């Protein structure tokens, strides 16, 4: 379906800017959550690991439910409720002094943030013409990385890292964005109506929501193409989602200055992603998403081979550049593929289902840890890196089944064709 370029661009810009604002606010707290739990509450490392690690499971569940609910109730109210949930969670963290309270706040924050993400992407698709979506998904990914790149520096400079005050600051930043987004949606009727109409009478609302969620789950579970992309995305996530964990374990065992090298590598990753994202976006916008993912997957594998062969810090840095460039090709293109295969009235459910790929953040470190313990760092990097090759193979096998969006107005290609 071709959309007019008159679709409300301000809402799209606000969602992109909001991604950067939220990642900036998150970076004051989320990276230092373990420090807060140890220093402020005196929790044991195993308890800290359980609380932090449980986030991925709450996120996966809430991502799908939130995306599906946005198809039923409308995008706007889900976005606003999600922001309210994050704000309440940050305030709850500030007042928490017991492990159960912290666990509840962490679960609520994970679910609220995870439900916002797919709904925001679905709204971007709702308000943008087909041929511009890859570009704007890239902008969103860039905004997220900029926020996480500068946030820890600002937090550290302001003395917020690991302290209770950081939660209040983050809550205030989110509250400002909630106010701005709420007013914008109130004034923008088209964006406010995106997704489900949410027009069912209150007496029928519960039944409509229940039937809608069950229907969304049934559709997603029976769409083999979507399931293929979830598996492929999970494998890619297993490679790049927790690369810092794999590197930290390897460097801690084999290098005296491993912590210093890891710091260089994380900085290299952030700088490369931010610096290369626009070039990758222009490249991806002119080509099929599978082409970009294939290039990105091969670069990820090349970076992992480089890590396996590296013996000097500069070799790790070069490998990280290759790895990071691959990452910039993958993320926006994955969203573009989900956008293409999603039905018009089920886009939120499909973007929500994509959150299941986050389980790769558990698969990668788990498989890597087993390989590291049994066969060493070289086997770990090569073994986990091979997931990227398997993922690329899946994408290439099913690429002909991905619909091609209608060309923008003013061209001769208004019909949808199967890719060659």
ZAPA-427338 format. One record per residue: residue in one letter; x, y, z of N, C-alpha, C in turn. Coordinates in steps of 0.2 Angstrom, whole numbers, plus 5000, padded with zeros to 4 digits. Atoms other than C-alpha are relative to their C-alpha. Layout:
<recs>
AXYZXYZXYZ
...
</recs>
This chain:
<recs>
X500449945000500050005000500450065000
X499649945001500850164994499650065005
X500249944995500650315007500250064997
X499849935002500650495003500650035004
X499449974997502250595007499750055005
X500349954996500950705016499949985007
X500150034993500950585031500450055005
X499749954995501350685047500749995002
X499250014998503250705048500250025007
X499849984994503250795064500049945005
X500150064995502650635074500649964999
X499450055001504050535065500650035003
X499449974997505350665070500050005007
X500150004992504650665088500249935002
X499850074998504850475089500749994999
X499350015001506550485082500450045006
X499649964995507150625094499849965007
X500250034994506150535108500549945002
X499550064999507250375105500650025003
X499449984998508750475108500050035007
X500149974993508050565124499949945005
X500150064996507450395131500749965001
X499450034999509150315128500550045004
X499549954996510050465136499849995007
X500250014994508950445151500149935003
X499850074998509150255152500749995002
X499250014999511050275151500250035007
X499849984993511050365168499949955005
X500250054995510350215176500149934998
X500050075002510250055167500749975000
X499350035000512150025164500349995007
X499749994993512450065182499549965005
X500450034996511049965189500349955005
X499750054996512149825195500450035006
X499649964995513249955204499550025006
X500549984995511650025213499849955004
X500350064996511049855218500649985005
X499550024995512749815226500250055005
X499849954996513149985233499550025005
X500649974996511450045239499749945004
X500450054997510649875244500449955003
X499650054998512149765247499849934998
X500350065002511449625237500649964997
X499550045002512549475233500050004992
X499950005007513249455215499549964996
X500550055003512149305211499350035000
X500749975000510549405216500050064995
X500049955005511149555206499949974993
X500050035007511449445191499349974998
X500750035001509649365193499650064998
X500449945001508849535194500150034993
X499849965007509749615179499849954994
X500150055005509649455169499349984998
X500850015001507749435171499750054995
X500349945004507449595161499849974993
X500250025007507549505144499449965000
X500650045000506149385149499450045000
X500549955000505049525154499950044994
X500149965006505449625139499749964994
X500350045005505049485127499349995000
X500850014998503349455135499750064998
X500349945000502949635136500050034992
X499949985007503549675118499449984996
X500550035004502349555110499350025002
X500749984998500849595121499950084999
X500149935002501149785119499950014993
X500249995007501249775101499449984997
X500650025002499749675099499450045003
X500549964997498749785111499950074996
X500049945004499249935100499549994993
X500450025006498349845085499250015002
X500750004998496749835096499850075003
X500249944996496749995107500350064997
X499749945003497750115096500750015002
X499349994998499650165096500150055005
X499949944996499450325105499949995007
X500150014993498750265121500549955003
X499550044998499950125122500750035001
X499449975000501450235119500050045007
X500049964994500850355133500049965007
X500050044995500450215145500749975002
X499450034999502150135142500550055003
X499649954997503050305146499850015008
X500250004993502050315162500249955004
X499750064996502550145167500850015001
X499249994999504450185165500150065005
X499949954995504250345175499849985007
X500250034994503350255189500549955002
X499450044998504750125189500650035002
X499449974998506150245190499850035007
X500249974993505250335205500049945005
X500050064995504950165213500749985002
X499350024999506850125211500350055006
X499749954996507250285220499849995008
X500350014994506150235235500149935003
X499950084998506650045235500649995005
X499450024995507649975250499949935001
X500050074999507149795248500049964993
X499950035006507549665235499449984996
X500650015004505749625231499850064997
X500249945003505349805228500450024994
X499649985005506849825217499949954994
X500150055005506449665207499350024997
X500649985003504649725204500150064996
X499949945004505249895198500449994994
X499650025005506549815187499549964994
X500550035005505149705179499550054997
X500549955003503949855177500450044995
X499749965005505249955169500249964993
X499850045006505849815157499349994996
X500650015004504049785152499750064997
X500349945002503549965150500450024994
X499549985006505150005139499949954994
X500050055006504949845129499350014996
X500749995004503049885125500150064996
X500049945004503550055119500449994994
X499650005006504850005107499649974993
X500450025006503749895095499550054998
X500549965001502350015096500250064996
X499749945004503450165091500249984993
X499850025007504150065076499350004996
X500650015004502350025071499750074998
X500249935002501850205072500450034995
X499549985005503350255062499749984993
X500250035007502750135048499350034998
X500749975001500950205050500050074997
X500049935002501450385047500450024994
X499549995005502850365034499849964994
X500150045006502750315016500549944999
X499650065000503450145012500750014998
X499349995002505050205003500450045004
X499649964995505550305018500249975006
X500050034993505450185032500749975002
X499350024999507150105030500450065003
X499649944999507950275031499850025008
X500249974993506950325047500149955005
X499850054996507250155055500750015002
X499349994999509050195053500150065004
X499949944996508850375060499849985008
X500150024994508050295075500549965004
X499450044997509450165078500650055001
X499549954999510650315076499950045007
X500249964995509750415089500149965007
X499950054995509750265101500850005002
X499350014998511650245100500350075002
X499749934997512050435102499850015007
X500249994993511050435118500449965004
X499650044996511950285125500750015000
X499349985000513550355119500250055005
X499949944996513450515128499750005007
X500350004994512350475142500449985006
X499650014995513550385153500650055002
X499549944999514850525151499750055004
X500449944997513550655156499949975007
X500250024993512950545171500649995004
X499450004996514750515177500350075002
X499749934999515250695175499550045005
X500549974995513650745185500049965007
X500050044994513950615198499449965001
X500650045000512450515194500149935000
X499950075002513150345190500049965007
X500150054995512450215202499750035006
X500349974994511650335214499250004999
X500850005001509750355218499850064996
X500249935004509650535211500049984993
X500150015007509950465194499349974998
X500750035002508250375194499550065000
X500549945000507350545198500250044994
X499849965006508350635184499749964994
X500350045006507850495172499350005000
X500749994999506050505178499850074997
X500249935002506050695175500150004992
X499949995007506750675157499449964997
X500650035003505450545153499350045001
X500649964999504050655160500050064995
X500049955005504650795149499849974993
X500250035006504550685134499349974999
X500750025000502850615139499650064999
X500449945001502150785140500050034993
X499949985007502850835123499649954995
X500350055004502250675115499250005001
X500749994999500550685123499750064997
X500349945003500250855117500050004992
X499950015007500850815100499449954997
X500550055002499650665098499350035001
X500649974999498250765105499850054994
X500149955006498450895091500149974993
X499950045006498850765078499549944999
X500550055000497250675074500149934996
X499850065004497950555061500449965004
X499550044996499350495072499649975006
X500450024994498150485087499649944998
X500550055002497050365077500449944997
X499650055003498550255071499949935004
X500150074997498350065074499349995001
X500750014999496750005082499650065001
X500549944999495250115083499950015008
X500250004993494950065101499350035002
X500749974999493150105099499549955003
X500550054997492349955107499850035007
X500349984994491149995121500449975006
X499750024994491849985139499849935002
X500250064998490749835142500349944996
X499850055004491449745128500850004999
X499349995001493249805129500449945002
X499650054997493949665140500049944995
X500150055005493249535128500350014993
X499749985006493849625113500849995000
X499250014999495649635120500249935000
X499850074999495649455125500049964993
X500050035006495049395108500550034995
X499549975005496249515099500749975002
X499450024998497749455109500149924998
X499950075002497349275106500049994992
X500050015007497049305088500750024997
X499349985002498749395086500549955001
X499550064998499649255095499949944995
X500250055005498749135083500350014993
X499749985007499249235067500749995000
X499350004999501049255073500349935000
X499750074999501249075078499949964993
X500150045006500649015061500350034994
X499749975005501549135050500749974999
X499450045001503049025044500650054998
X499549955002503949175036500250045006
X499849964994503849275052500549965004
X499650044995504549135062500749994997
X499350005003505949115050500450065001
X499649944999506449295052500150015008
X499950004993506249275071500649965002
X499550044999507449135071500750034998
X499449975003508649215059500250075004
X499949954996508549375070500349985007
X499850024993508849285086500849984999
X499350025002510449205078500550065000
X499649945000511149375074500050045006
X500049974993510649445091500549965004
X499550044996511649305098500750024999
X499449985002513149365089500250085003
X499949934998513049555092499750035006
X500449984995511849575106500450015007
X499650004994513049535120500849994999
X499350015002514749545112500550035005
X499649984994515449645127500149945005
X499950054995515149495138500549944997
X499650055003516049375126500750035000
X499349975000517549495125500250015007
X499849994993517549535143500349935003
X499850064998517749345147500749984997
X499450025004519049315134500650045002
X499449964999520149465138500250005008
X499850014993520049435157500449945001
X499650064999520849265155500750014997
X499450015004522149295142500450075000
X499649935001522749485144500050035007
X499949974994523449575159499650075000
X500449945000522649735153499349994996
X500650025004521049655147499450065001
X500549954999519949785156500150074996
X499849945004520849935147499849984993
X500250025007520649845130499350004999
X500750005001518849815133499750075000
X500249945000518549995137500150044993
X499849975007519450045120499549974995
X500450035005518349915111499350035000
X500749984999516649975118500050084997
X500049945003517150155113500050004993
X499950015007517650095096499349984997
X500750025002515950015094499550065000
X500549955000514950165099500250054995
X499849955005515950285088499949984993
X500150025007515950175073499349994998
X500750005002514050145074499750074999
X500349945001513650325076500350034994
X499749975005514950375063499849974993
X500250045006514450245050499350004998
X500750025001512550235052499750044994
X500349965006512150375039500249974994
X499850035006513150295026499749934999
X500350065000512450125030499250014998
X500749985002510650205029499950014993
X500149995007510950275012500149944995
X499950065003511650115006499349955000
X500650044999510150015013499450024997
X500649975003508850135007499949984992
X500050015007509350094989500049924998
X500050075002509349904990499649965005
X500550054997508349754996500349995007
X499850014994508449735015500549935001
X499650065000509149555013500750014998
X499349985002510649625004500450035005
X499749974995511049735018500249955006
X499950054994510849595031500549954998
X499450045002511949485021500750035000
X499349974999513349605020500150015008
X499949994993513049645039500249945003
X499950064997513049465043500749974999
X499350025002514649425034500550055003
X499549964996515549575042500049985007
X500050034993514949515059500549945001
X499650064999515749345056500750024999
X499349985001517349435049500250035006
X499749974994517449535065500149955005
X499950054996517249375075500649964999
X499350035002518649295065500650045002
X499549954998519649445069500250005007
X499950004993519349435087500449935002
X499750074999519849245087500750004999
X499350005002521449285079500450065003
X499649944997521949445088500449995006
X499550014994523449455100500250075003
X499849934998523749645101499350045000
X500649954999522549785106499850034993
X500249975006522549865089499749954995
X500350055004522049705081499349995002
X500750004998520549695092499650064998
X500349945002520149875088499850004993
X500250015007520149835069499549964999
X500650055000519049685072499450035002
X500649974997517849785082499750054994
X500249965005517749915068499649964994
X500450055005517249775055499449985003
X500650024997516049705067499550055001
X500549944999515249875071499750024994
X500349985006515049915053499449954998
X500550055002514149755050499350015004
X500649994996512949795065499650064997
X500449955002512449955057499649984994
X500450025006511849865041499449965002
X500550064998510749735051499450035003
X500649984996509649825063499450034996
X500649975004508649945052499749954995
X500250045006508549815038499549945003
X500550054997507749685050499350035002
X500649964999506449815055499650014993
X500349995006506149845037499649944997
X500250065002505849665033499349985004
X500650014996504549645047499550054998
X500549955002503649805041499749974993
X500250025007503549725023499549945001
X500450074999502749555029499450015004
X500550004995501649625042499350034997
X500749985002499749645038499950075003
X500249934998499049825039499750005007
X500350004993498049785054500349965005
X499650044995499349685063500750015001
X499349985000500949785062500250005007
X499850004994501049805080500249935003
X499850074998500949615083500649984997
X499450025003502249585071500750035003
X499449964997503449715078500149975007
X500050034993503049645095500349935000
X499750075000503449465090500750004998
X499350005001505149525084500450015006
X499650004994505649555102500249935002
X499750074999505849365103500749994998
X499350005002507449395094500550025006
X499549984994508149465111500249945004
X499850064997508249295117500749984998
X499350015002509849285107500550035005
X499649974995510549395121500249955005
X499950054995510449245132500449944996
X499750065004510949115118500750014999
X499349985002512549205113500549995006
X499650004995513349225130500049935003
X500150074997512749045136500549964995
X499650045005513548965120500750025001
X499349985000515049065121500449985006
X499750024994515349025139500249935000
X499950075000515248845136500649984995
X499450015005516448855121500650025003
X499449974997517648965131500349955005
X499750044995517748845145500249934997
X499850075003517848685134500650004995
X499550005006518948745119500450065000
X499649935001519548925122499750054996
X500349945003519249095116500050004992
X500050005008519649055097499449964998
X500650045002518248925097499450035002
X500549964998517149035106499850054995
X500149955005517249175093499849974994
X500250035007517149065078499349965001
X500650044999515748955086499450055000
X500549955000514649105090499950044994
X500049975007515149195074499649964995
X500350045005514549055064499250005000
X500749995000512749095070499850054995
X500149955005512849245058500049974993
X500050035007513249135043499349965000
X500650045001511749025047499450054999
X500549955001510649175049499950034993
X500049985007511149245032499749954996
X500350055004510749075025499350005000
X500750005000509049085031499750064996
X500249955004508749255024500049994993
X500050025007509349205007499649954998
X500550055002508249055007499350034999
X500749975000506649155010499950074997
X500149935002507049315002499550014994
X500549995005505949284987499350015002
X500750004997504449274998499950075004
X500149944997504749455005499650054995
X500449965004503449574997500550064998
X499649945001504249724988499450065000
X500549944999503349894993499950034993
X500249965006502449994979500550065000
X499549955001503650124972499650075002
X500349944999503350304977499750044994
X500449975006502150414967500550044996
X499649965005502850494952500549954996
X499750045004503650334946499649954996
X500450055004503050194934499949945004
X500150074997503150054947499650015006
X500549994994501550064957499849935002
X500250064998501349874958500549965004
X499550034996502149754970500249934996
X499750065003503249614962500449965005
X499650044996504149474969500850024998
X499349985002506049514970500349954995
X499750055004507149434957500549965004
</recs>
